[in-house]
Amino acid sequence: MKRATFTTTRLILRALTILVLFTEQGLHWFLGWLWLLIIFAGRKRRQAWFGRCVLALFRRLSATFIKVGQIMSTRPDLLPDYITHALEHLQDDVGPFPFSHVVRTIEEDLHRPLREIFAEFAPVPMASASVAQVHKARLPDGRVVAVKVRRPNLVELCTFDLAIMRTVARWLGKLPPLVPMQPESAVEEFGRAVFAQLDFGIEARNNRRFRENFRDEKDVIFPEVMPQLSSERILCMSFIEGTKILGVGHTRSDPKRIARLGIHALMKMIFEDGFVHADLHPGNILITTDDRVALLDLGLVGELDPPHRAALAGFFAAWAQRDGDTMAKQMYSLSTSHSDDQTTYQAFRASVTDFVGRYWGQRLADVQVGKVLVDMLGILRRHRIRMTPAFTIVNIAIAVTEGIGKQLDPDLDVMAEAIPFFISHPSLTAPS
């Protein structure tokens, strides 16, 4: 990955900024925590206050911290809910960077003047985030495209920020209460996810793979990448005209049909393809003018190998039967912290069985699947059982997609839509 020039002076200033903001926000948290103790506020209020302080710190630090915070918000298996819930409010909308940087990046990477590459190029971006901004343009042949350009100096800035995070995590990892959370390992994991989004070559490959996986699905589409106009720092794609999914009321589309299309697309990704869009928030899902669903921003994905797909199929089938024992067994066998410690396993199994027992007597249609999955991740965290990132990504994707679907159709039954996908999985249909 190319590194842009980032002067020593700017790195020193960045380090001082981080130090000052950490100190300032730490003092702010301590004074608030002290006040909550004085007024005899409960533990939950003190935890919520800590979560809000973490959110405020990440917002002010911007750049890498926003991306890491967003990834942290999707890992309830690693972090307590008062932190993940707070970080869910991190928005990736930051101010645009100068158009001169856009021109310089395009001309350096494509080796031609901007005016020779595009017939028209809007200088004002359509969207601006912490990693890149997107401009609308027109090619000489008349095709309209979206051009995504990475922020200048971002790779070196992220490298520096993550080095600081690792140092802090290393010290935090020495505190006895935090040792089981393995903070340094978690930062490494978050860092890999951040860098995967900095290289647009990765997103281009993801894009091509999704288009191939969905080539026979006419109602779900992805942008087409122009490889000759793309690089590590630039992604040129076909422009898709559409309305963000929660604005379905302003279109002629049937909300119930769109909700089911979204669930079907996700289940296909999970159980058939093993290749899952890991950033399915409403801003990345469009309803096109010809009544199809378009999925955008494909930099972050989760890959499930056949054993994990089989385990998920078994997990869902067990949930449909309220079989807590099998659910616990499926998850524990695939955990990265798997061991033969029967005491640990039996305690985990008892928690899962007790949790599943709370749903006895309820119809599947009345249960919010996403909440069940997120609560299960919480059980994993409490028992210090770590799963692969892809497993967690899938569960969060289901929870988010169900949440969007329920807004479109309050009667959406996710399990009814999912059953044909997991019940037909070879691991469940093969003779024992």
C-alpha positions, 0 to 999 in steps of 0.5 A: 500500500502506497504511503503519502508524505506525512511530515514528522512535525505533523506526526508530533502534532497528531500525537500531542492532539491525541494526548491532550484529548485523551487527558481532557476527556479522561478528566471529564469522565472522572468528574462525571463519574465522581458526581454520579457516585455522590448522588448514588447513581446506579452502576448502569448510569455510570457505565452509560456515562463511560460509553458517552465519554468514549463516543465523544473522544472518538468523535473528536479524534476523528480519522482512524478512531471513527473507523475503529469505533464503528468496527468496535460497535459491531463487536458485542462479543468483545466489548460490553453493550454500554460501549458498543451501543454508544459507538453505534452513534458514530457518524462517518460524515466529515467535511470534504477535503480540497478538490485540488487533492482529488485532481492530484490523486487522479492524475498521479494514479491514472497518469493523465490530466483529469480533463482527458479522462472525464468529460465532466467532473463535479468538483463538489462531492456527493458524499464525504466520509473519514476514508474517502469522498465520492464525486459524480462524473461523466465519461467521454462515451456518456456513461455517468460514474461515481468516483471514490477518492481516498483522503490524502495521507490517510495510510500513514495517519492510520498507521500512526494512530493504530500504533498509539492504540496498540501501545495503550492497549498493551498497557490496558492489557496488564490490568487484571480485569481486562486481561481476558479481553485481550485488548492488544489482539482486539486492536490488531483485529480492528486495524486489519479491518480499517486497512481493508477499507483503505485499499480500493483494490480490495473493494474492487475485487469484492465488487466483482465477486458480489456481481458474479455471485448475484449474476442470476439475481435480477432484483439485487444489483451492485455497481460495475467497477471500471478497472482501467480508471481505478487504483488503490486510491481511486474507485470508478464505478457505474453511477446508480440512481436511487433512493435510500432504502428508508425513503421507500415511501417516496417511491413506487416500490412495495415496502414489503417486497423490498424488505423481503428482497433484503433478507433474501439477499443476505441469506444467500450471502451467508448460506450459499456464497459465504461472502457477506456485506459487512456494512449494511446500514441504510445509507448503503442500500438503494432502491433503484428507479426500476424497483431493484435493490442496489448494495453499495460500499463493499470494502468491508466483508465477512467470509464464511468457510464451509464449516462456519456455514454449516455451523450457522445452518445448524445454529439456526435449525437448533434455534427453530427447535429451541435446542439450546444444547446444540446451539451452545455446541455449535458456537463453542466448537468454532470459537477461537478460544476453544479448549477441552475445559469442560468447566468453562463449556458447561457454564457456557452451555448452562447460560445458553440453555437458560437463555433459550428457555426464556423463549419457550412458548413464543412463536418464531414470528414473534421473536426478533432474531437480531436481538437473539443473536446480539444477546448470544454474542453478549453471552459469548463475551461474558464467558470469554469465548471469542469467535472469528470476526466473520461469525460476529459480522454475520450476526450483526448483519442479520440484526441490522438487516432485520431492523431495516426490514421491520421499519419497512414491514412491521410484520416481517418474519425473518425466520420464515424467510430464512428457513428455506436457506438454512434448512436446505444446507447440505450439512442438514440434508446429508444422511447421518 
